[in-house]
Every structure is written in structure tokens, then in C-alpha cells.
Amino acid sequence: MAEQTPGLYVRFAELSYPEVERLLALPLPKVALLPVGSTEAHGPHLPLSTDSLIGEAVVGLAAGELAARGHFAAALPPIHYAVTEWARDFAGSTSIGAEPAIGLVLGTCRAMRAMGFDRVVVFTAHLEPDHIASLREVARRYQAETGDALLFVDTTRRALAARLTPEFQSGSCHAGRYETSLVLAIRPDLVRMDLAAALPEHTVPLAEHIRAGKRGFLECGMPRAYCGAPAEATAEEGREILSTLATLVVEAVVASLA
């Protein structure tokens, strides 16, 4: 059996342009991974950058695993702004319109394909319905324009959500146990754990509220921009979730290139 060519994992924004030229010439399957985050309220205990932090960590882990499988995997810097209207009543939350958001992600993905990447992957930890709709539209336009599939690893799809935690599957997970555990695993210094420990479990049937036409955290009975059980979060659980999310990304890439 021929020996597998060693792969390579890079943080794309840290390269110089001659390094990019050299790496893109390597005889390896080339994958660009784009984390799309947000800047929005995540309870009183998590940073505004929670979704970006999670996306960047997942993409980094997935890129490392793809490199181990013989790919050239480039982890792109995160996009920090998206449609975040549900958090509009909370200081710091920064929403952009759907068309600018679509254009920013789609333009980035087009550029990666034009540069020479065989596959472009989008991952997001920001689950606002209109944001997910914007990324689905990005995938639709990308395929219509290029003839290639954009790999949007959409964890709101039932088959993928079923592999995540019970709190995530319940939908009552904004800045709850699920996300607090993830940030504890990634950047524990950014978790105000004294505040998290004092927050009571707050179950909010977000899926039902969405179907009923509600459009924001306050309308859904989330006066502190959280739901779920942040006091139950652990870094160990966060590391397990990160591993699962990265696996979902890797599986999507491998299946696409098979």
C-alpha cells in the first residue's frame, strides 16, 4: 500500500502570500474552513464573542483532523458579524442585515474557491433562525453560481442535532449548559462562573416560540439573554461537545471528497 502523503493544517490569516502560493501548489486535497460567528449577548456570564469562539475552535480541531488524514486544511479567521436580531434589546449585540451577511460569507467562499481550494466549509455556532436561513441561501447561491456544493455543516438539521447534548436538542440552550461548557473548554478566563453558578435553570421552548412568530429573547421570556442551565456547565462536557462538532465537520468533508 502506498504511504499516505502527510497533510497540513494552517491558520490561514497567519500566512504570507508566498507561503499561500507554495501551499496551494501541493498535491493534496485542499479544504478551506470558515467559522461564521456573531457579536451578541449570551447571558450575563458569557462574552459577546461566544459564537465566534466556538466556531473558531471547532474549525481548528476539524482542520487538524483533516490534516492527519492527508488534507491541506486552512482554518480561516472567523466572521464576527451576522443577523442577530433576537438579541437586539441587549447592549453590545450587533446585527447586520441579511443581504450584507449573505454577501460577506458568499464573497469569502467564492474567493477561496477561486484561489484553488477544492472544498469550502462553513460552520456556525450562531443558531438564530434568520442567520441559519442566510447561510442556507449562501449555500444555494454558491452551488448555482459554481456548480460545486458548499459544505454548510448545519447543526439545526435533525440528524446532526441528534448527536449533540440533550439541552441542545431541547432548543433551550442559548448561553445555557451547552454553550457555557464550550466556552469553559475554549476560554475559561472569559466565563464569569460566579455569575453562571448563581443563574437558575430557565427552560424556554424556543422552537414553539419561533413557530408562534416571536422574534426576540425578550418576547420569549429571556430577560437576561439566556436559557438552559449554565450553572451545570463543565469544561469536560465542553471538550466532548467540541470533539463531536469537529467530527461532524470532518465527516462532511470526507463524504464530499469520496
C-alpha positions in Angstrom: 0.0 0.0 0.0 1.3 3.5 -0.9 2.1 5.6 2.1 -0.3 8.5 2.6 1.0 11.9 1.9 1.3 13.9 5.1 -1.4 16.6 5.3 -1.1 20.2 6.6 -3.1 22.4 9.0 -2.6 26.1 8.8 -4.2 29.2 10.3 -4.8 31.0 7.0 -4.5 34.6 8.2 -1.1 34.0 9.7 0.5 33.0 6.3 2.3 35.3 4.0 1.3 35.4 0.3 4.3 33.4 -0.9 3.5 30.8 1.6 -0.1 30.6 0.4 1.2 30.2 -3.2 3.5 27.4 -2.2 1.0 25.5 -0.2 -1.8 25.7 -2.8 0.7 24.1 -5.2 1.0 21.0 -3.0 -0.6 17.8 -4.4 -3.1 17.5 -1.6 -6.9 17.8 -1.4 -7.4 21.4 -0.3 -10.1 22.5 2.2 -10.9 26.0 3.5 -12.9 26.1 6.7 -14.8 29.3 7.5 -16.3 29.9 11.0 -19.2 32.3 11.0 -19.9 33.8 14.4 -21.8 36.7 15.8 -21.4 39.6 18.3 -24.4 39.3 20.6 -25.5 38.9 24.2 -25.0 35.5 25.8 -26.4 35.9 29.3 -24.6 37.9 31.9 -21.8 35.4 32.2 -20.5 34.8 28.6 -18.8 37.1 26.2 -20.4 38.7 23.1 -18.0 36.6 21.0 -19.3 33.3 22.2 -20.4 32.0 18.8 -17.2 33.2 17.2 -15.1 31.5 19.8 -16.9 28.2 19.4 -16.8 28.3 15.6 -13.1 29.1 15.6 -12.4 26.2 18.0 -14.4 23.7 16.0 -12.8 24.7 12.7 -9.4 24.4 14.3 -10.0 20.9 15.6 -11.5 19.8 12.3 -8.7 21.2 10.3 -6.2 19.3 12.5 -8.0 16.1 11.9 -8.3 16.6 8.2 -4.5 17.3 8.1 -4.0 14.0 9.8 -6.0 12.4 7.0 -3.8 13.8 4.3 -5.5 17.1 3.5 -4.3 20.6 3.3 -6.8 22.2 5.7 -6.8 26.0 6.2 -8.7 27.4 9.2 -9.9 30.8 8.1 -10.4 33.7 10.6 -14.0 34.0 11.8 -16.6 36.4 10.6 -17.8 38.1 13.7 -21.0 39.7 12.5 -24.3 38.2 11.3 -28.0 38.6 11.6 -28.6 38.8 15.4 -32.0 40.5 15.7 -33.1 38.2 18.6 -30.6 39.9 20.9 -31.3 43.4 19.7 -32.6 44.6 23.1 -29.3 43.8 24.9 -26.3 46.1 24.9 -23.4 45.1 22.6 -25.4 42.9 20.3 -24.5 43.9 16.8 -26.8 42.8 13.9 -26.2 43.3 10.2 -28.9 42.8 7.5 -29.4 39.5 5.8 -28.1 40.7 2.4 -24.9 42.1 3.7 -24.4 39.0 5.8 -25.0 36.7 2.8 -22.7 38.8 0.6 -19.9 38.7 3.1 -20.0 34.9 3.6 -20.6 34.2 -0.1 -17.9 36.5 -1.2 -15.4 34.8 1.1 -16.4 31.4 -0.1 -16.1 32.4 -3.8 -12.7 33.8 -3.1 -11.5 30.6 -1.5 -12.7 28.5 -4.5 -11.1 30.9 -7.0 -7.9 30.7 -5.1 -7.7 26.9 -5.6 -9.4 25.2 -2.7 -11.3 22.0 -3.6 -13.9 22.4 -0.9 -15.1 25.3 1.2 -16.8 24.5 4.5 -18.9 26.9 6.6 -19.6 26.2 10.3 -21.6 28.4 12.7 -22.5 28.1 16.3 -25.0 31.0 16.0 -28.4 29.4 15.7 -30.8 32.4 15.1 -33.3 31.2 12.5 -32.7 34.1 10.1 -29.0 33.6 10.4 -29.3 29.9 9.5 -31.6 30.9 6.6 -28.9 33.3 5.4 -26.3 30.6 5.4 -28.6 28.2 3.6 -29.1 30.9 1.0 -25.3 31.3 0.7 -25.0 27.5 0.0 -27.8 27.8 -2.6 -26.3 30.7 -4.4 -22.8 29.2 -4.3 -23.9 26.0 -5.9 -26.0 27.8 -8.5 -23.0 30.0 -9.5 -20.2 27.5 -9.3 -21.8 24.1 -9.8 -20.0 22.9 -6.6 -21.6 22.2 -3.3 -20.7 24.5 -0.4 -20.4 22.4 2.8 -22.6 24.1 5.3 -22.5 21.9 8.5 -25.9 22.8 9.8 -26.4 21.5 13.3 -30.0 22.6 13.3 -30.7 19.7 11.0 -32.3 16.8 13.0 -29.7 14.2 12.1 -26.8 16.3 13.3 -28.6 17.7 16.3 -29.3 14.2 17.5 -25.6 13.7 18.1 -25.3 16.6 20.4 -26.4 17.1 24.0 -30.0 16.8 25.4 -30.0 20.5 26.2 -29.0 21.4 22.6 -31.7 19.1 21.3 -34.3 20.7 23.5 -33.6 24.1 21.9 -33.4 25.7 25.4 -29.6 26.2 25.1 -28.7 29.9 24.5 -25.9 30.6 26.9 -27.0 27.6 28.9 -25.2 24.4 29.9 -24.2 23.6 26.3 -22.6 26.9 25.3 -21.2 27.7 28.8 -19.5 24.3 28.7 -18.0 25.0 25.3 -16.6 28.4 26.4 -15.2 26.8 29.6 -13.3 24.4 27.4 -12.1 27.1 25.0 -11.5 30.3 27.0 -12.3 29.7 30.7 -11.0 33.1 31.5 -13.9 34.6 29.7 -16.6 32.8 31.7 -18.0 34.7 34.7 -18.5 31.5 36.5 -19.6 33.2 39.7 -22.5 34.6 37.8 -23.2 31.4 35.9 -23.3 29.4 39.1 -26.0 31.8 40.5 -28.3 31.6 37.5 -31.3 29.3 38.0 -32.2 26.8 35.2 -34.5 28.6 32.8 -36.3 26.4 30.3 -37.7 28.2 27.3 -39.4 26.3 24.4 -37.7 28.4 21.7 -38.9 26.2 18.9 -42.5 26.7 20.0 -42.0 30.5 20.2 -40.5 30.6 16.8 -43.5 28.7 15.3 -45.7 31.2 17.1 -44.0 34.1 15.4 -42.0 35.5 18.2 -38.8 37.4 17.2 -36.6 38.1 20.2 -35.2 36.9 23.5 -37.4 39.3 25.5 -40.5 38.2 23.7 -39.6 34.6 24.6 -39.3 35.3 28.3 -35.4 35.6 28.4 -34.9 38.8 30.3 -31.2 38.0 30.9 -30.5 36.7 27.4 -30.1 33.1 28.5 -32.0 29.8 28.8 -31.0 26.4 29.9 -28.8 25.5 32.9 -25.5 27.4 32.8 -24.7 26.5 36.4 -24.4 22.9 35.3 -21.7 23.6 32.7 -18.3 21.9 32.8 -15.2 22.2 30.7 -15.1 18.4 30.4 -18.5 18.4 28.7 -17.4 21.3 26.6 -14.4 19.3 25.3 -16.7 16.4 24.4 -19.0 18.7 22.5 -16.1 20.3 20.6 -14.9 16.8 19.6 -18.4 15.9 18.3 -18.8 19.1 16.4 -15.4 18.8 14.8 -16.2 15.2 13.8 -19.4 16.4 12.1 -17.3 18.8 10.0 -14.7 16.2 9.1 -17.3 13.7 8.1 -18.9 16.2 5.8 -15.6 16.9 4.1 -14.6 13.3 3.7 -18.0 12.3 2.3 -17.8 15.2 -0.2 -14.4 14.2 -1.4 -15.0 10.5 -1.5 
